[in-house]
């Protein structure tokens, strides 16, 4: 996946009708447009790689309330303050990922934090070829 090293998170999961079932029992709703592409390309019931960039993982209350089906709770491993933003390095089960959030809140290692994936900004890749599914 060299062209996509900037992705903060890669999960392996199976595609169902409009849902991605990931390891550790995590299920994320897939918007109908993306679900249609996956169905039309023959990925229904097959494993794919899901990737998302750090800036597309949100910590705002409005996102958490609006998209509870795309919200997960991760444990902070490292919190890195970078001026107006904070990079959170998190664990979700066995997966590790990075979220870029506003520095207005204080985060510490060991804290649990709810974050919402902006799934429409996510990317799906073929498990065997690692090529983007479009």
C-alpha positions in Angstrom: 0.0 0.0 0.0 2.9 2.4 -0.6 0.8 5.1 -2.3 -1.4 5.3 0.7 1.0 5.4 3.6 -0.7 8.6 4.9 -3.8 6.5 5.8 -4.0 6.3 9.6 -5.9 3.1 9.9 -6.1 -0.1 8.0 -8.7 -2.6 9.1 -9.5 -5.9 7.5 -13.2 -6.7 7.4 -16.1 -8.3 5.5 -18.5 -6.3 3.5 -22.2 -6.9 4.2 -25.2 -5.1 2.7 -24.4 -1.6 4.0 -22.0 -2.5 6.8 -18.3 -3.2 7.2 -17.7 -5.8 9.9 -14.1 -5.4 11.2 -12.0 -7.3 13.6 -12.7 -7.0 17.3 -16.4 -7.0 16.7 -16.4 -3.4 15.3 -19.2 -2.7 12.8 -19.3 0.5 10.8 -22.1 1.6 8.6 -21.1 2.2 4.9 -22.9 5.0 3.0 -25.1 3.7 0.3 -23.0 5.1 -2.5 -19.8 3.3 -1.3 -21.8 0.2 -0.5 -23.2 0.1 -4.1 -19.6 0.4 -5.5 -18.5 -2.5 -3.3 -21.6 -4.6 -4.3 -21.2 -3.8 -8.0 -17.5 -4.8 -7.9 -18.3 -8.2 -6.3 -17.1 -7.5 -2.8 -20.3 -8.4 -0.9 -19.3 -10.9 1.8 -15.6 -10.7 0.9 -12.7 -9.2 3.0 -11.4 -5.8 2.1 -9.0 -3.3 3.6 -10.5 -0.1 4.9 -8.3 3.0 5.4 -9.0 6.5 6.6 -6.8 9.5 7.1 -6.2 11.1 10.6 -8.1 14.3 9.7 -11.2 12.3 8.8 -11.6 10.9 12.3 -13.6 13.5 14.3 -13.8 14.2 18.0 -16.6 16.8 17.9 -19.9 16.2 19.8 -21.9 17.1 16.7 -20.2 14.3 14.7 -20.6 11.8 17.5 -24.3 12.6 17.9 -25.0 12.7 14.2 -23.2 9.5 13.3 -23.3 7.2 16.3 -23.1 4.1 14.0 -19.6 5.3 12.9 -18.4 6.2 16.3 -15.8 4.0 18.2 -14.1 4.3 21.5 -10.3 3.9 21.4 -7.6 4.1 24.1 -5.0 6.8 23.7 -1.5 5.5 23.6 0.2 8.8 22.9 -1.1 12.3 22.8 1.1 14.7 20.8 0.3 18.5 21.0 1.3 20.2 17.8 0.2 23.8 18.3 -3.4 24.2 17.1 -3.9 20.4 16.8 -3.2 17.2 18.6 -2.2 13.9 17.1 -3.8 11.0 19.1 -2.2 7.6 18.6 -4.9 5.1 19.7 -5.6 1.4 20.0 -8.9 -0.2 19.2 -8.6 -3.9 20.1 -5.4 -5.0 18.2 -5.6 -2.2 15.7 -3.6 1.0 16.1 -4.6 4.3 14.4 -4.0 8.0 14.4 -6.5 10.9 14.7 -5.8 14.5 14.2 -8.0 16.6 16.5 -8.2 20.1 17.8 -5.9 21.1 20.6 -8.8 22.7 22.5 -9.2 19.6 24.7 -6.5 17.9 26.8 -5.8 14.2 26.2 -3.5 11.9 28.1 -2.2 8.3 27.5 -4.7 5.8 28.9 -7.7 8.0 28.3 -10.6 6.5 26.4 -12.1 8.8 23.8 -15.1 8.5 21.4 -14.2 9.4 17.8 -16.3 9.3 14.7 -15.0 8.1 11.4 -16.1 10.2 8.4 -16.8 7.1 6.4 -17.5 9.0 3.2 -13.8 10.0 3.3 -12.6 6.4 3.8 -11.0 4.2 1.2 -11.5 0.6 0.4 -8.8 -1.7 -1.0 -8.8 -5.2 -2.5 -7.2 -7.5 0.1 -5.2 -9.5 -2.5 -3.9 -6.7 -4.7 -4.1 -3.7 -2.3 -5.5 -1.7 -5.2 -8.2 0.9 -4.5 -11.8 -0.2 -5.1 -13.5 2.5 -7.2 
